[in-house]
Amino acid sequence: MGWEELCSKRALLAIIVWVWMFLGSISTIALIAYVKGVPLVFEQIINMLSNEPYLASYGEVVGVGDLPLIITMLCKDDLKMYGLKREKLVRSMLLFTIDPINSCYICFKNNFRRHGI
């Protein structure tokens, strides 16, 4: 089955993405635990994620973000289908960057206060 044939079966792609959303996240977190030498026991993995919460974001990115993006690129979807168009793109991108910039500012400000700077 080639990409053209697979891309024409949108229902199948949706099912694959839903299954991957769960299996991809779980397998990524399990792989991280294995590499770090953490036993593959639920409580141990939760403890690892509690001690290093940033590791959970890897499971999120791989499990939720990567596959739909890969499918979109390989199927050469029209980005207008997802609401992305050139009209008002600059305004949209500026609004998109406000929240991360604000979050970084607050984080740095709180971190400096904690250290007395």
C-alpha positions in Angstrom: 0.0 0.0 0.0 1.6 3.3 -1.2 1.2 6.7 0.4 -1.2 7.8 -2.3 -3.6 4.9 -1.5 -3.2 5.4 2.2 -3.8 9.1 2.0 -7.1 8.5 0.2 -8.3 6.5 3.2 -8.9 9.3 5.8 -10.9 7.1 8.2 -8.1 4.6 8.4 -5.6 7.5 9.0 -7.8 8.9 11.8 -7.9 5.5 13.5 -4.1 5.1 13.1 -3.6 8.6 14.7 -5.9 7.7 17.6 -4.2 4.4 18.3 -0.8 6.0 18.0 -1.9 8.8 20.4 -2.1 6.2 23.2 0.6 3.7 22.2 3.1 6.3 21.1 3.0 8.2 24.4 3.2 5.0 26.4 6.0 3.5 24.4 8.0 6.7 24.4 7.7 7.1 28.2 8.6 3.4 28.6 11.6 3.8 26.3 12.8 6.8 28.4 12.4 4.8 31.6 14.3 1.9 30.1 17.2 4.1 29.0 17.3 5.8 32.4 17.4 2.3 34.1 14.0 2.8 35.8 12.1 -0.5 36.2 9.1 -0.8 33.9 6.6 -0.7 36.9 3.8 1.8 36.9 4.7 3.3 40.3 8.4 3.7 39.3 7.6 5.4 36.0 5.2 7.8 37.8 7.9 8.5 40.3 10.4 9.2 37.5 7.9 11.6 35.8 7.2 13.3 39.2 11.0 13.9 39.8 11.6 15.0 36.2 8.3 16.3 34.8 9.8 17.6 31.6 10.2 14.0 30.4 6.4 13.7 30.0 6.6 16.3 27.3 8.6 13.9 25.1 5.7 11.4 25.2 3.3 14.2 24.4 5.3 15.4 21.4 5.9 11.9 19.9 2.4 10.5 20.8 0.3 13.5 19.8 2.3 15.9 17.7 4.5 14.0 15.3 2.3 11.6 13.5 -0.4 14.0 12.3 2.3 16.4 11.1 4.1 13.6 9.3 0.8 12.5 7.7 0.0 16.0 6.7 3.4 16.4 5.0 3.4 13.0 3.3 -0.1 13.4 2.0 0.6 16.9 0.9 -2.6 18.2 2.4 -3.7 21.7 1.6 -3.0 23.7 4.8 -6.2 25.8 4.2 -8.0 22.6 5.3 -6.6 23.2 8.8 -7.4 27.0 8.7 -3.9 28.1 7.8 -3.8 30.7 5.0 -1.6 33.6 4.0 -4.3 36.1 4.8 -3.6 37.7 8.2 -0.7 35.2 8.8 1.6 37.8 10.4 -1.1 38.9 12.8 -1.8 35.3 13.7 1.9 34.4 14.2 2.3 37.5 16.5 -0.7 36.5 18.6 0.7 32.9 18.7 4.0 34.0 20.1 2.6 36.3 22.8 1.7 33.6 25.3 5.1 31.7 25.2 7.0 35.0 25.5 4.8 36.0 28.5 5.2 32.6 30.1 9.0 32.8 29.7 9.0 36.3 31.2 7.0 35.2 34.2 9.2 32.1 34.7 12.4 34.1 34.6 10.9 36.8 36.9 9.9 34.3 39.5 13.2 32.4 39.2 15.1 35.7 39.8 13.0 36.5 42.8 13.6 33.1 44.3 17.3 33.7 44.0 17.2 37.2 45.3 18.2 38.9 42.0 
